[in-house]
Amino acid sequence: MAEISVVIPVLNESQNVLDVLEALVRQSCVPGEVCFVDAGSVDGTPDLVRQASKSSKYPFAVRVLELKSAFPGAGRNAGVRESRFDTIACTDAGGVVDPQWLARLTAPLQDNPTVGLVVGGFEARGRTQFEHLVGLLTVRKTANLALLSAGGASVAFRKSAWEKAGGYAEDVYPCEDAVFLRAVLESGIRIERAPEALFYWKPRSSLRALARQYHHYAWGDATLGVNTRRHSLRIMFYLVLLLALLSGLSAWPAQAVVLALLVYLGILSFRGWRQMQWPGAWLWAPLILLTKDLAQIAGWMKGQWNRLQRGPRNIHGRRTEG
């Protein structure tokens, strides 16, 4: 076993924690310990993990820390503080990791002492046709993502780097992972990427769940002041589209905007159908894309209002004065 601690914040994940443990057992590089940090589950998640820890099938130590109520950032910090080893890997319970995940994720730390943190990759892996389509349309390849958008479900770091960066923001959710990565960059810590260290993420299974997810993401972006250009362009496009529809499409600029939307939806619908060979993609793809976009607009505007009320936040997610 490797001298690596895996830290996983959980909340009401009784249906997933055993799958997470099974995936860690199958690692080519088995960690020395796995620490679940529970944020107040009411579905028996901590008891389930404790019961599983008694099984001889797990070669690593399985630990449970319980917090009464906490955002994921506070959970990760608690797990890192209690970890037995200097090398920490973090993931989530909303998916499982590839058998080579830990080996690939921690290799840059083992090979180069100047590297302080490694960001891995993730892929969507749906169980239904709808979930597969959601992943196909909404999840970009890790290599094409900006570092701050790479997420926190596949990351490894030295405890010293975590300490230097000030740890995760404990009063921020979502985007606490982006805040932490930004703090790491500001601290001058060297970061490497390992996109082949894959976390397999389960996409949302309904339009309502998808809307909640992207509303939440956009709210976090606005509150922290990140991804402003992308959200602003989206709002401008849909605002022009609304004005075009209200004008009755009598002018060519209005017609061009509507045509642009139809082309956008059509191309991505065709992409979904071509890769999946599922006729339902022609119906669901436009609904998925419009739901995501409108939810992001609503979340961004709500987040901007929240930002005006609470004031801007610094790289650690804490409110700045003045």
C-alpha positions as CSV (number, residue, x, y, z in Angstrom):
1,M,0.0,0.0,0.0
2,A,1.1,3.5,-0.8
3,E,1.5,6.2,1.9
4,I,-1.4,8.2,0.5
5,S,-4.6,9.4,2.2
6,V,-7.8,9.7,0.2
7,V,-10.2,12.3,1.5
8,I,-13.9,12.2,0.5
9,P,-16.6,14.6,1.8
10,V,-20.0,13.0,1.9
11,L,-23.6,14.0,2.7
12,N,-26.4,11.4,2.4
13,E,-24.4,9.1,0.1
14,S,-25.5,5.7,1.5
15,Q,-26.3,4.5,-2.1
16,N,-22.8,5.4,-3.4
17,V,-20.2,4.9,-0.6
18,L,-19.8,1.2,-1.1
19,D,-19.2,1.7,-4.9
20,V,-16.6,4.3,-4.0
21,L,-14.8,1.8,-1.7
22,E,-15.0,-0.9,-4.3
23,A,-13.3,1.4,-6.9
24,L,-10.5,2.2,-4.4
25,V,-9.9,-1.5,-3.7
26,R,-9.4,-2.0,-7.4
27,Q,-6.7,0.6,-7.6
28,S,-3.3,-0.4,-9.0
29,C,-1.9,1.9,-6.4
30,V,-3.8,1.1,-3.2
31,P,-3.9,4.0,-0.7
32,G,-2.9,3.6,2.9
33,E,-6.2,5.1,4.2
34,V,-9.5,6.4,3.1
35,C,-11.2,9.1,5.1
36,F,-14.9,9.9,4.7
37,V,-15.9,13.3,6.2
38,D,-19.6,13.3,6.8
39,A,-21.5,16.7,6.9
40,G,-24.5,15.6,8.8
41,S,-26.1,12.8,6.8
42,V,-29.5,11.5,7.9
43,D,-29.5,8.4,5.7
44,G,-27.1,6.3,7.7
45,T,-24.0,7.0,5.6
46,P,-21.5,7.1,8.6
47,D,-22.8,3.9,10.0
48,L,-22.6,2.2,6.7
49,V,-19.0,3.2,6.3
50,R,-18.1,2.1,9.8
51,Q,-19.7,-1.3,9.2
52,A,-17.8,-1.6,5.9
53,S,-14.5,-0.7,7.6
54,K,-14.8,-3.9,9.7
55,S,-14.6,-6.0,6.5
56,S,-11.3,-7.7,5.7
57,K,-11.8,-7.1,2.0
58,Y,-10.5,-3.5,2.3
59,P,-6.7,-3.5,2.6
60,F,-6.6,0.1,3.6
61,A,-7.8,1.8,6.8
62,V,-11.3,3.2,6.5
63,R,-12.0,6.2,8.7
64,V,-15.1,8.4,9.3
65,L,-15.1,11.9,10.6
66,E,-18.4,13.5,11.4
67,L,-19.2,17.2,11.2
68,K,-22.6,18.5,12.3
69,S,-23.0,20.6,9.1
70,A,-20.3,21.7,6.7
71,F,-19.7,22.6,3.1
72,P,-17.3,20.3,1.1
73,G,-14.4,22.7,1.6
74,A,-14.7,22.3,5.4
75,G,-15.0,18.5,5.0
76,R,-11.8,18.3,2.9
77,N,-9.9,20.5,5.4
78,A,-11.0,18.3,8.3
79,G,-9.9,15.2,6.4
80,V,-6.5,16.6,5.4
81,R,-5.8,17.8,9.0
82,E,-6.5,14.2,10.3
83,S,-4.7,12.4,7.5
84,R,-1.8,10.2,8.4
85,F,0.2,10.8,5.3
86,D,1.8,13.8,3.6
87,T,0.3,13.0,0.2
88,I,-3.4,13.6,-0.1
89,A,-5.8,12.7,-2.9
90,C,-9.4,14.1,-2.9
91,T,-12.4,12.8,-4.8
92,D,-16.2,12.8,-4.4
93,A,-18.9,10.2,-3.8
94,G,-20.9,11.2,-6.9
95,G,-19.0,8.8,-9.1
96,V,-16.2,6.3,-9.1
97,V,-12.5,6.4,-10.1
98,D,-10.7,4.5,-12.8
99,P,-8.4,1.6,-11.6
100,Q,-5.3,3.6,-12.6
101,W,-6.6,6.9,-11.0
102,L,-4.5,7.1,-7.9
103,A,-1.3,5.9,-9.6
104,R,-1.6,8.4,-12.4
105,L,-2.7,11.2,-10.2
106,T,0.1,11.0,-7.7
107,A,2.9,10.1,-10.2
108,P,4.0,13.7,-10.7
109,L,4.3,14.2,-7.0
110,Q,6.4,11.1,-6.7
111,D,8.6,12.0,-9.7
112,N,9.2,15.6,-9.0
113,P,9.6,17.2,-5.5
114,T,8.9,20.7,-6.9
115,V,5.4,19.8,-7.8
116,G,2.9,20.6,-5.1
117,L,-0.5,19.8,-6.6
118,V,-1.8,17.6,-9.5
119,V,-5.2,18.0,-11.2
120,G,-6.7,14.9,-12.7
121,G,-9.4,14.5,-15.3
122,F,-13.0,13.4,-15.3
123,E,-15.5,11.9,-17.8
124,A,-19.3,11.7,-17.7
125,R,-20.6,8.1,-17.5
126,G,-24.3,7.9,-17.6
127,R,-26.4,4.8,-16.9
128,T,-29.4,5.8,-19.1
129,Q,-29.6,7.2,-22.6
130,F,-30.7,10.6,-21.1
131,E,-27.8,10.7,-18.7
132,H,-25.3,9.8,-21.4
133,L,-26.7,12.6,-23.6
134,V,-26.4,15.1,-20.8
135,G,-22.8,14.2,-20.3
136,L,-22.1,14.3,-24.0
137,L,-23.6,17.8,-24.4
138,T,-22.5,19.4,-21.2
139,V,-19.1,18.0,-20.2
140,R,-16.0,19.1,-22.1
141,K,-12.8,17.1,-22.2
142,T,-10.5,17.9,-19.3
143,A,-7.7,18.9,-21.6
144,N,-9.9,21.7,-23.0
145,L,-10.9,23.1,-19.6
146,A,-9.2,26.1,-17.9
147,L,-7.4,25.0,-14.7
148,L,-9.9,26.6,-12.4
149,S,-12.8,24.8,-14.1
150,A,-11.1,21.4,-13.7
151,G,-13.1,20.5,-10.6
152,G,-12.2,19.0,-7.2
153,A,-13.1,15.3,-7.7
154,S,-9.7,14.4,-9.0
155,V,-6.9,16.2,-7.3
156,A,-3.8,15.3,-5.3
157,F,-1.4,17.5,-3.3
158,R,1.2,17.6,-0.6
159,K,0.0,18.6,2.8
160,S,2.6,21.4,2.8
161,A,1.1,22.9,-0.4
162,W,-2.4,22.8,1.2
163,E,-1.1,24.6,4.2
164,K,0.7,27.2,2.2
165,A,-2.4,27.9,0.1
166,G,-4.5,28.3,3.3
167,G,-6.6,25.2,2.7
168,Y,-10.1,25.1,1.1
169,A,-12.5,27.9,1.6
170,E,-15.0,26.6,4.2
171,D,-17.8,29.1,3.7
172,V,-18.0,28.8,-0.1
173,Y,-20.1,26.4,-2.1
174,P,-20.1,25.6,-4.9
175,C,-16.8,26.6,-6.5
176,E,-14.7,25.9,-3.4
177,D,-12.4,23.8,-5.6
178,A,-11.8,26.7,-8.0
179,V,-11.1,29.0,-5.1
180,F,-8.6,26.6,-3.7
181,L,-6.8,26.1,-7.0
182,R,-6.7,29.9,-7.5
183,A,-5.1,30.2,-4.0
184,V,-2.6,27.5,-4.9
185,L,-1.6,29.4,-8.0
186,E,-1.4,32.7,-6.1
187,S,0.9,31.0,-3.6
188,G,3.4,30.1,-6.3
189,I,3.0,26.4,-5.9
190,R,3.8,24.3,-9.0
191,I,0.7,22.6,-10.5
192,E,0.8,19.7,-13.0
193,R,-2.1,18.1,-14.9
194,A,-2.8,14.4,-15.2
195,P,-5.9,14.3,-17.5
196,E,-5.7,10.5,-17.7
197,A,-6.3,10.1,-14.0
198,L,-10.0,9.8,-14.5
199,F,-13.0,10.3,-12.2
200,Y,-16.2,8.9,-13.8
201,W,-19.0,11.4,-13.0
202,K,-22.7,10.5,-13.1
203,P,-24.7,13.2,-15.0
204,R,-28.1,14.3,-13.8
205,S,-31.1,12.1,-14.6
206,S,-33.8,14.8,-15.2
207,L,-34.2,18.3,-16.6
208,R,-35.1,19.5,-13.1
209,A,-32.0,18.1,-11.5
210,L,-29.9,19.5,-14.4
211,A,-31.4,23.0,-13.9
212,R,-30.7,22.9,-10.2
213,Q,-27.1,21.9,-10.9
214,Y,-26.2,24.6,-13.4
215,H,-28.2,27.2,-11.5
216,H,-26.0,26.4,-8.5
217,Y,-22.8,26.5,-10.5
218,A,-23.6,29.9,-12.1
219,W,-24.6,31.3,-8.7
220,G,-21.2,30.3,-7.3
221,D,-19.4,31.8,-10.3
222,A,-21.2,35.1,-9.9
223,T,-20.7,35.2,-6.1
224,L,-16.9,34.7,-6.5
225,G,-16.6,36.7,-9.7
226,V,-15.3,34.0,-11.9
227,N,-16.1,33.1,-15.6
228,T,-17.7,36.5,-16.0
229,R,-17.1,36.8,-19.7
230,R,-18.7,33.5,-20.5
231,H,-21.8,34.2,-18.5
232,S,-22.1,37.8,-19.9
233,L,-22.0,36.6,-23.5
234,R,-24.7,34.0,-22.8
235,I,-27.0,36.6,-21.2
236,M,-26.4,39.0,-24.1
237,F,-27.2,36.4,-26.7
238,Y,-30.5,35.4,-25.1
239,L,-31.4,39.0,-24.4
240,V,-30.9,39.8,-28.1
241,L,-32.9,36.6,-28.9
242,L,-35.8,37.8,-26.7
243,L,-35.8,41.2,-28.4
244,A,-35.8,39.5,-31.8
245,L,-38.9,37.4,-30.8
246,L,-40.7,40.5,-29.4
247,S,-40.0,42.4,-32.7
248,G,-41.9,39.7,-34.6
249,L,-38.8,38.7,-36.6
250,S,-39.5,41.5,-39.1
251,A,-35.9,42.6,-39.4
252,W,-33.0,40.5,-40.8
253,P,-30.8,40.9,-37.6
254,A,-33.6,39.3,-35.6
255,Q,-33.9,36.5,-38.1
256,A,-30.2,36.0,-38.0
257,V,-30.2,35.6,-34.2
258,V,-33.0,33.0,-34.3
259,L,-31.2,31.2,-37.1
260,A,-28.0,31.1,-35.0
261,L,-29.9,29.5,-32.1
262,L,-31.5,26.9,-34.4
263,V,-28.1,26.1,-35.9
264,Y,-26.5,25.8,-32.4
265,L,-29.3,23.4,-31.3
266,G,-29.3,21.5,-34.5
267,I,-25.5,20.9,-34.6
268,L,-25.4,19.6,-31.1
269,S,-28.6,17.5,-31.6
270,F,-27.0,15.9,-34.6
271,R,-23.8,15.3,-32.6
272,G,-25.8,13.5,-29.9
273,W,-27.7,11.4,-32.4
274,R,-24.5,10.5,-34.4
275,Q,-22.6,9.3,-31.4
276,M,-25.4,7.6,-29.6
277,Q,-27.6,6.5,-32.6
278,W,-30.6,7.3,-30.3
279,P,-33.6,9.0,-32.1
280,G,-34.6,10.6,-28.7
281,A,-31.5,12.8,-29.0
282,W,-33.4,15.0,-31.5
283,L,-36.0,15.8,-28.8
284,W,-33.9,15.8,-25.7
285,A,-30.8,17.6,-26.9
286,P,-32.5,21.0,-27.4
287,L,-34.3,20.7,-24.1
288,I,-31.1,19.9,-22.3
289,L,-29.2,22.8,-23.8
290,L,-31.9,25.3,-23.3
291,T,-32.5,24.1,-19.7
292,K,-28.8,24.4,-18.9
293,D,-28.4,27.9,-20.5
294,L,-31.5,29.4,-18.9
295,A,-30.6,27.9,-15.5
296,Q,-27.2,29.4,-15.7
297,I,-28.6,32.8,-16.6
298,A,-31.0,32.7,-13.6
299,G,-28.2,31.5,-11.3
300,W,-25.7,34.1,-12.5
301,M,-28.2,37.0,-12.0
302,K,-29.1,35.7,-8.6
303,G,-25.4,35.3,-7.7
304,Q,-24.7,38.9,-8.9
305,W,-27.4,40.2,-6.6
306,N,-25.9,38.1,-3.7
307,R,-22.5,39.5,-4.5
308,L,-23.8,43.1,-4.4
309,Q,-25.4,42.4,-1.0
310,R,-22.5,40.5,0.6
311,G,-19.6,42.3,-1.1
312,P,-16.7,40.8,-3.2
313,R,-14.7,37.9,-2.0
314,N,-10.9,37.3,-2.1
315,I,-9.1,34.3,-3.4
316,H,-10.0,32.3,-0.3
317,G,-13.7,33.0,-0.7
318,R,-13.7,35.4,2.3
319,R,-15.3,38.8,2.2
320,T,-13.0,41.7,1.6
321,E,-13.3,45.0,3.4
322,G,-13.9,48.4,1.8
